[in-house]
């Protein structure tokens, strides 16, 4: 018996801000009572559509194929009534993306992956209105042999928004793509963001655990659904690092990775991200008793004319070294400059 779990087949509209990009497909099988013993990899070649022995082997090596609730080996002999779960990136389909010589800020690279720092304003992958000048166009130029996921997005296992800056991991082999994507799928990746938000959260540390889903009025916007009957569960851990009275610098760790998760969660608790036009953060939301305050804030908006959000660090288990690795990126100049302005403001107006 074969069952495709529709909830695990992620459509492009469900892609998360920092969610896995290789559109996962998950299959569950209960082996027939009359099944003769057969190697697992050979059995799955007959059960999973659009696959290959190499794809199955990568999945097995990455621990993405489970038999009776345990990772299995290719040589395992399938037996009647075995329960098998297969979780793999969907196979690629043909797309034509033009390689472009766009500089990349790469600060780590080995045979399996590379770590890069994405600038704010760069779109990660081509889509309507952004068919060139993207990270994918650049990757195709600099790396001709990167693996593709289901939308032809070479090397990508996650993404961040156009106007969010920060760290990304790129897979350089098919195995690494499967291995890393599964960690994103299982939410075992450690992701830390820095955000400048309006106001100061009541608690210096906290957890925001509220469902998120597309707005019915505008699909570009994500709404919070606290009743829990709409959207998907989203969990953000936060800690206030600096308090500037009118705004604060917050560190966020994502337990899940929903679309615009940090932006929507902080809008929900009344602290939208500074300069975030989509969620109301581009307006003066906290007042100060100073005649130059409005001009000061407007100058800050000019310095960082985007949501003040940066993907600061990324930690995961390395595909071949089998050890935990951690990478960290510096705040970009616009973020650092606006932080310094708020520090000076607070020091001079206390």
N, C-alpha and C positions, 0 to 999 in steps of 0.2 A: 504494500500500500504506500502511495506517495501523497504527501500533503505539503502544499506550498503555503507557508505562513505569510499571508498578505501584509500583516502588520510589520514584517521585517523587510519587505520590499519597498525601499524608500524612493519616492518620486522626486524629481528635481524641485518641486514646490516644497518638499519637506526637508530639503537640505538645511543643515544647521549652520549657524555662524562659525562654529568651530567643530562641526560634526564631520563624520567620515564622508568622503566624496565618492568612493567607488561603489555607489549604489549596491548595497548588499542584497543578496538573495539567500533565503534560508529554506532548506528542505528537511522534512521529517519523514523517515521511512520506518515501517514495521515490516521486517522481513517475513515473507510468506512461510507458512508452515511446511510446505513441501520443498523449500529451497535447499539445493545441494551445497556442500561447503565450497566456497569460492573466495579468492583473495578480495580484500576490501576494495582496492583500487580498481580491479577489473569489474567488480559488481557495480560500483558507482558509475563507471563509464556507460553502463547500460541504463542507469536510472536518472542521472542528471543531464538535462539537455544542454547542448552547445558547450560541451566540455572536452577535455583532453587528458591523457595520462599525466602530462606535466602539471596541468592545473590541479588535478587531484592530488598529486604528490606534494605540491606546494601547500595545499590545504592541510594535508595530513602532517607535514613537517611543522606547520605553524600552529598546530593544535586546534584547527578550525573544523575538524571532523571528529565527532564524538560518537562512540559506540557504548551503549548502556551506561551513559553518563560519565564516561572516561575517554580521554584522548586515545586514539588507536594508531597502530602501525599499518602500513600498506599491505604487509604480508598476513595480517590477521584474516582468518577464515570466517567468513560470515556464516552464521547459524540461524535456523528458523527462530522467528520471534525476536531477534535482535532489534533494539531501538537505535536508529542511526539519525544523527542531526548533522547537516552539512551547512556551513555558513561561509560563503565565498563572495568576493566582488563579482558583479555581473561582467560577462565578457564584453570586450569592446566592439563597437560597430564603426564602420568607416566614416570618418569625418575629415574634412580638409581644413587644416589650420596652418596659416603661413608662418614659418619661422622668422623671427625678427631679432636683429642685433640690439637687444636692450640690456644694459648693464644689470648684473645681479649682485646683491650684497651677501656673499656666501662666507660664513665664518667657521664652518666645519664641513668636511667631506671625507668619506671613506668609500670602500667598494660597494656598500649596501645602501647608503643614504647620504643626503646632504641637508644641512641646516642653513636656512637663509633668513634674512631680515627683510620683510616686505615694507616698502614705504607707503605711507598714507596716500591715497589717490590712485594706486595701482589696482586694477581689477585682477582677480586671481585667474579667472577662466573666461573665454569668449562666451558671449550671450547677446541677446537682442540689444542693439545700441552700443555694444562694445566687442567688435569682432577682431580688433587688433590692439596692439599696445598692452596686452595682458601678460601676466606671469607665464601662462602656458606658451604664448608666442615666444617669449624669451627662453624658456626651458627647451623648446624644440630647436632653437638655434644653437644653444650651448651644449646640449646633450642629445645626441641623435638616437640613443638606444634605450631611453627610459620606457618602462612599461606603461601601458594605457589601461585606464579603468573604463567603465561602460560608456562614458560620454567622450572618450578620446582625450581625457584630461591627463596628460602624461605625468606620471610620478606622484600625483596628488592623493593623499589619504585624508586630508582635512583642508579647511579653508578659513579665511577671515574676511570680513567685509572690505569693500573698496576703501573706505575712509578710516578703517582701523589699521594701525601700524603693528608691526611686530613679527614674532618668530613663527616659522613654518618648517615642517619636516617634509622632505621629498624622497620618495622611494626610488632607488636606482635599479632594482631587480624585481622580477615577478614575485619571488618569495618574500622579499621585504615589504612589498605592497600588501600582500595577504597578511603577513605577520603583524605589521603596524596597523592596518585597517581593522584587524580583529581586536586590537587593544583599544582603539577608539570605539568600536562597536560594543565592547564589554565595559567601557567607561573606566579603564584602568590607567589611562594616560593622566599624568599630572599636568594641569594647565593653570598658569597664574597670569592674571591681567591686572594692570593698574588703570584706574579710572578716576577722573576728577568729576565729582558729582555736586549738584546744588545742595546746600545745607549740610547738616551733620546728622547722620543717623542717631537715633535715641540711644541705641546700644553700640558700644565701640566694636563689638564682635557679634556676629549673628549668622543665621541661616535663613535664606529666603527659599521657601518650598511651596511654589505656586505653579499650577499648570499654565502653559503658554500655548497659544494657537493663533492662526491667522485671523486678522480682523475681517468680519463679514462685509464691511464697508470699503476697506482698502487693503488688498492682499499684500501690499508692501509693508504693512504695519503689523506688529505682533501685539496681541492683547493678553492680559492676565485673566485667568478664569479660576478665581479662588474657590469656587464650589466644587471643582474637580471633575465635573461631568463633561467638560469640553477641553480640547487640546491635549497636550502631553505633559507629564510630570517634569518639572524643571527644578533643579536644586543648585543654589549658589551660596557658597560660604564667603563671608566678607569680614574684613578687619579695617578699621579706620587707622591710617598711618599718620596723617597730619590733619589738624583741624584749623581751618582758616576762618571760622565763624560762618561766613556766607557760603563757602564751598569747602569741600574736604577731599583729600586724596585717600582712595580706598583700594585695598588689595582684594582681589576676587579669585577664588579657586572654584573651578567648575566641576561639579560632580556629574552633571549631565552637560549636553552641548546643544541646546535648542537654538533655533534661529533668533538672533538678536537677544539672546538670553539675558546678558548683563544689562543691556539698554532697556529692555522691557521690564525686567525685575525691579530695577531702581526707579523707573517711572511709576511702577505700581506702589512702591512704598513711599512715594512722594519726594524722591531725590533723583530727578532725571540727570543724565550725563551732561556736563557742561558743553555748550555749543552743539548739542545734538538736535538738529532741525526736525528730524522725523518724530522725535518724542518730546518736543516742547522745550528742550534745553537751550535753545538759541534765543530765549527771552530772559530778561532779568527776573529771576524767581525768588531771590532773597534780597531784602533791602538793607541798606546801611545808612546811618545818620551822618552823611558827609556830602557836601555840595558837589564834590568831584567824583562821587561813586559811579554814577551812570556812565560818565565818559571813560572811567577806568575799566568798567566791565566791557564796554563796546570796543575799547582798544584790545582787550584780551580776546574777544571774539575774532578780531582781525588777525591776531597772532595765530590762533588755532581755529580756522573756519571749518571745523569738522567735529565729530564727537571725540571727546578727550578720552580715548580708549586705546590701550597698547597691550599687545600680547607679550608679556614680559618673560615668561619662562615656560619650558616644556620638558617633561621627564617621562621616560618610557624604558621598557626593556629592549635592549639592542637585539636585532634579529639574529645575528650570528655570534656575537660575543656573549650573549645570554647573561648580561649584567645590566643593572640599572644605570642609565646615563641621564644627565641633566644639563640643559643648555639655557643660557640667559642672554637676553638682548638689552641693549641700552635704550633708555627713553630717547625718542627723536628730539630734534632741536626745538620744534614748536611746543611740544609738551613740556620740556625742561624750562623754556623761557616763560611760559604762562605760569608754571609752578613758582618760579622765582619771583614773578610779579606779585602773586598772591602772598608769598612769604613776606615780601617787603611791605605790602599793604597792611597785613596784620601787625607787623612789628611797629609800623609808623602810626597805627590808628588804635592801638589797644588803650 
